Amino acid sequence: MTKRFHFIGIKGSGMSALALMLHQMGYEVQGSDVDKYYFTQRGLEQEGIQILPFDAANLSPDLELIAGNAFKASNNVELAAAEEQGLSYRRYHEFLGEFMEQFTSLGVAGAHGKTSTTGLLAHVLSNMTDTSYLIGDGTGRGSEQASYFVFESDEYERHFLPYHPAYSIITNIDFDHPDYFTSLMDVFDAFDTYADNVKNGLFIYGEDQLLRKITSEAPIYYYGFDPETNDFIAKDLVRLTTGSTFTVEFRGEDLGQFHIPTYGKHNVMNATAVIGLLHTIGFDLDLARQHLKTFAGVKRRFTEKIVNGVTIIDDFAHHPTEIIATIDAARQKYPSKEIVAIFQPHTFTRTIALMDEFAEALNLADSVYLAEIYGSAREVDDGQVRVEDLAAKVAKKGGIITVDNVSPLLDHDNAIFVFMGAGDIQTYEHSFEQLLANLTNNIQ
């Protein structure tokens, strides 16, 4: 009898990807969530996966229940009913930890860059062999014949500790999620414990000094730009407006030249990690070279559109390190344009903890506009911080905008507009697009 799955909170990025993957592997899948539209539901709808409103009547003893981490019995009618009826359920990460054991599993962890790196690895590997994957942008693919499984390994609340992958990349360690982690060393402790779970090989960014302290029973390979301290070395980097070209060397062996159609040094490092992993497993790097060139990116990571001749970039960047990387990528692709950053701080705790770092990162843009802080459902606004506090520390011209009035952005010519944030920054972006469209209509 085919397993039937019910996802409580199916529109979550990880949940929707997992639901898609299981559906494509031949399992029966349904789920429930709130009425509000999320971009992740588009793929579910295209596959004909039923999305129900939360209701205790959705549950039955024959369903295997997977619950999103945002929901508890205290705030969700289905979880309350499940506990009352004695129905067992597992969280996303608990299910995934068991599920991956049937594959050669390849994890990607890190404070930043894990979604882009997971997407790149999944793209290249699935074009070379049958591969199932889960990407943190809500993308999932399943195959009944797959022997490889690529997945994003999330450190929040130590959710990655049930995972025991065959191989894993770790892109970096940084202090984030201050609503959970107490310090940078608390974050390190989580990653160090995760590294011990890796079985066959660990690929670590070698220029992160804290990552250098990671230990594991599995062999560790370091990647980076420094030829003295790394195993996989990226060199001869050429930053083009069409992407990045570089060569990779492994312990004195020339692995050849590679090109990626993405921007910024961070993406070169992500690609080097992927190349190192594939080389170690034994895949043909000529095939990998071919498919690296065709990577189209992942959702909300430097996603570009042109509206009436104006270039708009949408990016998930919500931490200072990510803002720096996004602005670096924008300068590489558009060296003669003014970089206008529109940033929405995400969570009050993160804004307080990293206030000075946010200002320093945003000052790398030419102009900076700030949206109101997006508060998480996990925290309460106690009035400790306002977006005006961050604005006072930003030295570049700009100011605070509202979703109802983005017209100050029109003051910039020969500019690209980079919208960054993990909340609802896209509503500001849509307001700007409508403003641009209305301007054109009025001229006509």
KABEL-V432122 format. One record per residue. N is the residue number from 0. BURIAL is # if it has 9 or more other C-alpha atoms within 8 Angstrom, else .. Layout:
# KABEL-V432122
((N	BURIAL) (N	BURIAL))
This chain:
# KABEL-V432122
((0	.) (1	.) (2	.) (3	#) (4	#) (5	#) (6	#) (7	#) (8	#) (9	#) (10	#) (11	#) (12	#) (13	#) (14	#) (15	#) (16	#) (17	#) (18	#) (19	#) (20	#) (21	#) (22	#) (23	#) (24	#) (25	.) (26	#) (27	#) (28	#) (29	#) (30	#) (31	#) (32	#) (33	.) (34	.) (35	.) (36	.) (37	.) (38	.) (39	#) (40	#) (41	.) (42	#) (43	#) (44	#) (45	.) (46	.) (47	.) (48	#) (49	#) (50	#) (51	#) (52	.) (53	#) (54	.) (55	#) (56	.) (57	.) (58	#) (59	.) (60	.) (61	.) (62	#) (63	#) (64	#) (65	#) (66	#) (67	#) (68	.) (69	.) (70	#) (71	#) (72	#) (73	.) (74	.) (75	#) (76	#) (77	#) (78	#) (79	#) (80	#) (81	#) (82	#) (83	.) (84	.) (85	.) (86	.) (87	.) (88	#) (89	#) (90	#) (91	#) (92	#) (93	#) (94	#) (95	#) (96	#) (97	#) (98	.) (99	#) (100	#) (101	.) (102	#) (103	#) (104	#) (105	#) (106	#) (107	#) (108	#) (109	#) (110	#) (111	#) (112	#) (113	#) (114	#) (115	#) (116	#) (117	#) (118	#) (119	#) (120	#) (121	#) (122	#) (123	#) (124	#) (125	#) (126	.) (127	.) (128	.) (129	#) (130	#) (131	#) (132	#) (133	#) (134	#) (135	#) (136	#) (137	#) (138	#) (139	#) (140	#) (141	#) (142	#) (143	.) (144	.) (145	#) (146	#) (147	#) (148	#) (149	#) (150	#) (151	#) (152	#) (153	#) (154	#) (155	.) (156	.) (157	.) (158	#) (159	#) (160	#) (161	#) (162	#) (163	#) (164	#) (165	#) (166	#) (167	#) (168	#) (169	#) (170	#) (171	#) (172	#) (173	.) (174	#) (175	.) (176	.) (177	#) (178	.) (179	.) (180	#) (181	.) (182	.) (183	#) (184	.) (185	#) (186	#) (187	#) (188	.) (189	#) (190	#) (191	#) (192	#) (193	#) (194	#) (195	#) (196	#) (197	#) (198	#) (199	.) (200	#) (201	#) (202	#) (203	#) (204	#) (205	#) (206	#) (207	#) (208	.) (209	.) (210	#) (211	#) (212	.) (213	#) (214	.) (215	#) (216	.) (217	#) (218	.) (219	#) (220	#) (221	#) (222	#) (223	#) (224	#) (225	.) (226	.) (227	.) (228	.) (229	#) (230	#) (231	#) (232	#) (233	#) (234	#) (235	.) (236	#) (237	.) (238	#) (239	#) (240	.) (241	.) (242	#) (243	#) (244	#) (245	#) (246	#) (247	#) (248	#) (249	#) (250	.) (251	.) (252	.) (253	.) (254	#) (255	.) (256	.) (257	#) (258	#) (259	#) (260	#) (261	#) (262	#) (263	#) (264	#) (265	#) (266	#) (267	#) (268	#) (269	#) (270	#) (271	#) (272	#) (273	#) (274	#) (275	#) (276	#) (277	#) (278	#) (279	.) (280	.) (281	.) (282	.) (283	.) (284	#) (285	.) (286	.) (287	#) (288	#) (289	.) (290	#) (291	#) (292	#) (293	.) (294	#) (295	.) (296	#) (297	#) (298	.) (299	#) (300	#) (301	.) (302	#) (303	.) (304	.) (305	.) (306	#) (307	.) (308	.) (309	.) (310	#) (311	#) (312	#) (313	#) (314	#) (315	#) (316	#) (317	#) (318	.) (319	#) (320	.) (321	#) (322	#) (323	#) (324	#) (325	#) (326	#) (327	#) (328	#) (329	#) (330	#) (331	#) (332	#) (333	#) (334	.) (335	.) (336	#) (337	#) (338	#) (339	#) (340	#) (341	#) (342	#) (343	#) (344	#) (345	#) (346	#) (347	#) (348	.) (349	#) (350	#) (351	.) (352	.) (353	#) (354	#) (355	.) (356	.) (357	#) (358	#) (359	#) (360	#) (361	#) (362	#) (363	.) (364	#) (365	#) (366	#) (367	#) (368	#) (369	#) (370	#) (371	#) (372	#) (373	#) (374	#) (375	#) (376	.) (377	.) (378	#) (379	.) (380	.) (381	.) (382	.) (383	.) (384	.) (385	#) (386	#) (387	.) (388	.) (389	#) (390	#) (391	.) (392	.) (393	#) (394	.) (395	#) (396	.) (397	.) (398	.) (399	#) (400	#) (401	#) (402	#) (403	.) (404	.) (405	#) (406	.) (407	.) (408	.) (409	.) (410	.) (411	.) (412	.) (413	.) (414	#) (415	#) (416	#) (417	#) (418	#) (419	#) (420	#) (421	#) (422	.) (423	.) (424	#) (425	.) (426	.) (427	#) (428	#) (429	.) (430	#) (431	#) (432	#) (433	.) (434	#) (435	#) (436	#) (437	.) (438	.) (439	#) (440	.) (441	.) (442	.) (443	.))
